[in-house]
Amino acid sequence: SSGMPDFTKFFALAVFDARGFGVAASEPGLKRDISYADRSYFRIHVDDPTHGLFVGEPLLGRSLGKRFFALSLRIVGPDGKFLGVIMGSVDLKFVADYFAANLSGEGSLNTLIHLPSKRVAARAPDFEKTFNQDMGKSTLFSEQLQRSPVGTYFASSVLDNTERIFAYRVIEGFPFLVVSAIDEEDFLKDLTKALPRI
């Protein structure tokens, strides 16, 4: 009734001890007999004790097979001793479903990309097929982002070779960017309809 989203549908919490073993979670499925110490969301707080909030790359969950990105913080005791990590996971299927519900046409797409890794976090359509695909060789990274954190351009997609008109924006203060695109033919059709008849 408040208009706020139900965070339990796409956000979960987990706590790991100093060795990376899971000790508590807000949803079932956390494997407590294996260490997650090799995961970037844990390792960063071991390697750099001064690091604050970590926002990670797209990952495939070991417990439930979910595609997610992590937000994590270091846990310390009163004496400053490292006790472990608390991690929040954002379900990227939820993001992709939201993108799919807001496509502008049959040939359009919406994409969330993790900037440091240059990898697709969520895309509609073809979420599972394009998940974690490397976008480093795309026009977006090789040219556009060198000029501006926001813009539009025309290019062929590195994922499906379809020519589209792209619009993108880096999310300020967050290591992600959002890209929306429309098929060139669809754009011209919409433009023709919008122009006044002479």
C-alpha positions as CSV (number, residue, x, y, z in Angstrom):
1,S,0.0,0.0,0.0
2,S,3.0,2.3,0.5
3,G,4.2,1.8,-3.0
4,M,7.5,0.4,-1.8
5,P,8.7,-2.8,-3.5
6,D,8.8,-6.0,-1.6
7,F,12.6,-6.4,-1.1
8,T,12.3,-10.0,-0.1
9,K,11.5,-10.8,-3.8
10,F,14.9,-9.8,-5.0
11,F,17.2,-9.1,-2.0
12,A,18.7,-11.6,0.5
13,L,21.3,-11.4,3.3
14,A,24.0,-13.8,4.4
15,V,26.6,-13.7,7.0
16,F,30.0,-15.5,6.7
17,D,32.6,-16.1,9.4
18,A,36.3,-15.2,9.2
19,R,37.0,-18.3,7.2
20,G,34.3,-17.7,4.7
21,F,31.8,-20.3,5.9
22,G,28.1,-19.3,6.0
23,V,26.6,-18.9,9.5
24,A,23.2,-17.3,8.8
25,A,21.0,-16.4,5.8
26,S,17.6,-14.8,5.2
27,E,16.6,-17.5,2.8
28,P,17.2,-21.2,2.6
29,G,19.9,-22.8,0.5
30,L,23.2,-21.4,2.0
31,K,25.8,-24.2,2.0
32,R,27.5,-24.1,5.4
33,D,30.0,-26.9,4.6
34,I,32.0,-25.0,2.0
35,S,33.9,-21.8,2.2
36,Y,33.0,-18.7,0.2
37,A,36.4,-17.1,1.0
38,D,37.4,-17.1,-2.7
39,R,34.4,-14.9,-3.7
40,S,35.3,-11.3,-4.5
41,Y,32.7,-10.0,-2.0
42,F,34.6,-11.7,0.7
43,R,38.1,-11.5,-0.5
44,I,38.1,-7.7,-0.8
45,H,37.6,-7.3,2.9
46,V,40.4,-9.7,3.7
47,D,42.9,-8.0,1.3
48,D,41.8,-4.5,2.1
49,P,40.6,-3.9,5.7
50,T,39.9,-0.3,5.0
51,H,37.5,-1.0,2.1
52,G,33.9,0.1,2.8
53,L,30.9,-1.1,0.9
54,F,31.8,-3.4,-1.9
55,V,29.5,-3.7,-5.0
56,G,30.5,-6.8,-7.0
57,E,30.4,-8.2,-10.5
58,P,27.5,-10.5,-11.7
59,L,27.8,-13.9,-10.2
60,L,26.1,-17.3,-10.4
61,G,25.1,-18.5,-7.0
62,R,26.6,-21.8,-5.7
63,S,23.7,-22.5,-3.4
64,L,20.6,-21.9,-5.5
65,G,22.0,-21.1,-8.9
66,K,20.6,-17.6,-8.9
67,R,22.3,-14.9,-10.9
68,F,23.1,-11.9,-8.7
69,F,25.4,-9.2,-7.7
70,A,26.7,-8.7,-4.1
71,L,27.0,-5.8,-1.7
72,S,29.2,-6.6,1.2
73,L,30.7,-5.1,4.4
74,R,33.5,-6.2,6.7
75,I,32.4,-7.3,10.2
76,V,34.8,-6.5,13.1
77,G,34.8,-7.0,16.8
78,P,35.2,-4.3,19.5
79,D,39.0,-4.9,19.3
80,G,39.0,-4.5,15.5
81,K,39.5,-8.2,14.8
82,F,38.1,-9.4,11.5
83,L,35.1,-11.6,12.2
84,G,33.6,-12.1,8.8
85,V,31.5,-10.5,6.1
86,I,27.8,-9.6,5.8
87,M,26.6,-9.8,2.2
88,G,23.4,-8.7,0.5
89,S,22.6,-10.3,-2.9
90,V,20.4,-8.7,-5.5
91,D,18.6,-11.2,-7.8
92,L,19.3,-10.1,-11.3
93,K,16.3,-12.1,-12.7
94,F,14.1,-9.6,-11.0
95,V,16.0,-6.7,-12.7
96,A,15.7,-8.5,-16.1
97,D,12.0,-9.1,-15.6
98,Y,11.5,-5.4,-14.9
99,F,13.5,-4.5,-18.0
100,A,11.3,-6.9,-20.1
101,A,8.1,-5.3,-18.8
102,N,9.4,-1.9,-20.0
103,L,10.7,-2.7,-23.5
104,S,9.7,-0.1,-26.1
105,G,9.3,-2.5,-29.1
106,E,9.9,-5.9,-30.6
107,G,13.5,-5.2,-31.4
108,S,14.3,-3.1,-28.4
109,L,16.5,-4.1,-25.4
110,N,17.3,-2.9,-21.9
111,T,20.6,-3.8,-20.2
112,L,22.4,-3.4,-16.9
113,I,26.2,-3.6,-17.2
114,H,28.8,-3.8,-14.4
115,L,31.4,-1.2,-15.2
116,P,34.6,-2.6,-13.7
117,S,34.2,-6.1,-15.2
118,K,32.5,-4.8,-18.4
119,R,30.0,-7.7,-18.1
120,V,26.3,-7.9,-18.6
121,A,24.4,-8.2,-15.3
122,A,20.9,-8.2,-16.6
123,R,19.4,-7.9,-20.1
124,A,16.0,-8.2,-21.6
125,P,15.4,-10.0,-23.8
126,D,17.6,-13.1,-23.5
127,F,18.6,-12.7,-19.9
128,E,20.1,-16.2,-19.3
129,K,21.8,-16.3,-22.8
130,T,23.5,-12.9,-22.4
131,F,24.3,-13.1,-18.6
132,N,27.9,-12.2,-17.8
133,Q,28.8,-11.7,-21.4
134,D,31.9,-9.5,-21.9
135,M,31.1,-6.1,-23.4
136,G,34.7,-4.8,-23.4
137,K,35.0,-4.8,-27.2
138,S,31.7,-3.0,-27.8
139,T,31.5,0.5,-29.2
140,L,30.1,1.5,-25.9
141,F,33.4,0.8,-24.1
142,S,35.8,1.3,-26.9
143,E,34.4,4.7,-27.9
144,Q,31.4,6.2,-26.2
145,L,32.4,5.9,-22.5
146,Q,35.7,7.5,-23.3
147,R,33.8,10.6,-24.3
148,S,31.0,10.9,-21.8
149,P,29.1,9.0,-19.0
150,V,25.8,9.6,-20.8
151,G,25.0,9.6,-24.5
152,T,23.4,8.1,-27.6
153,Y,25.0,6.3,-30.6
154,F,24.2,4.0,-33.5
155,A,26.0,0.6,-33.7
156,S,25.6,-3.1,-34.2
157,S,25.3,-5.1,-31.0
158,V,28.2,-7.4,-30.1
159,L,25.7,-9.9,-28.7
160,D,23.3,-10.3,-31.7
161,N,24.8,-8.2,-34.5
162,T,21.5,-6.2,-34.8
163,E,21.9,-2.5,-35.7
164,R,20.3,-0.4,-33.1
165,I,20.1,3.2,-31.7
166,F,21.5,3.1,-28.2
167,A,21.1,5.4,-25.2
168,Y,23.2,4.9,-22.1
169,R,23.9,6.4,-18.7
170,V,26.4,5.6,-15.9
171,I,24.6,5.4,-12.6
172,E,26.3,8.0,-10.4
173,G,28.0,6.6,-7.3
174,F,27.4,3.0,-8.4
175,P,29.6,0.8,-10.6
176,F,26.8,0.1,-13.2
177,L,25.4,1.6,-16.3
178,V,22.0,1.3,-18.0
179,V,21.6,0.9,-21.7
180,S,18.4,1.0,-23.7
181,A,18.2,0.5,-27.4
182,I,15.7,0.4,-30.2
183,D,15.9,-1.4,-33.6
184,E,16.7,1.0,-36.4
185,E,13.7,-0.1,-38.5
186,D,11.3,0.3,-35.5
187,F,12.7,3.7,-34.8
188,L,12.2,4.8,-38.4
189,K,8.6,3.5,-38.4
190,D,7.8,5.3,-35.2
191,L,9.5,8.5,-36.6
192,T,7.5,8.3,-39.8
193,K,4.2,8.0,-37.8
194,A,5.2,10.9,-35.6
195,L,6.0,13.3,-38.5
196,P,3.1,15.4,-39.6
197,R,1.8,14.5,-43.0
198,I,2.4,17.1,-45.8
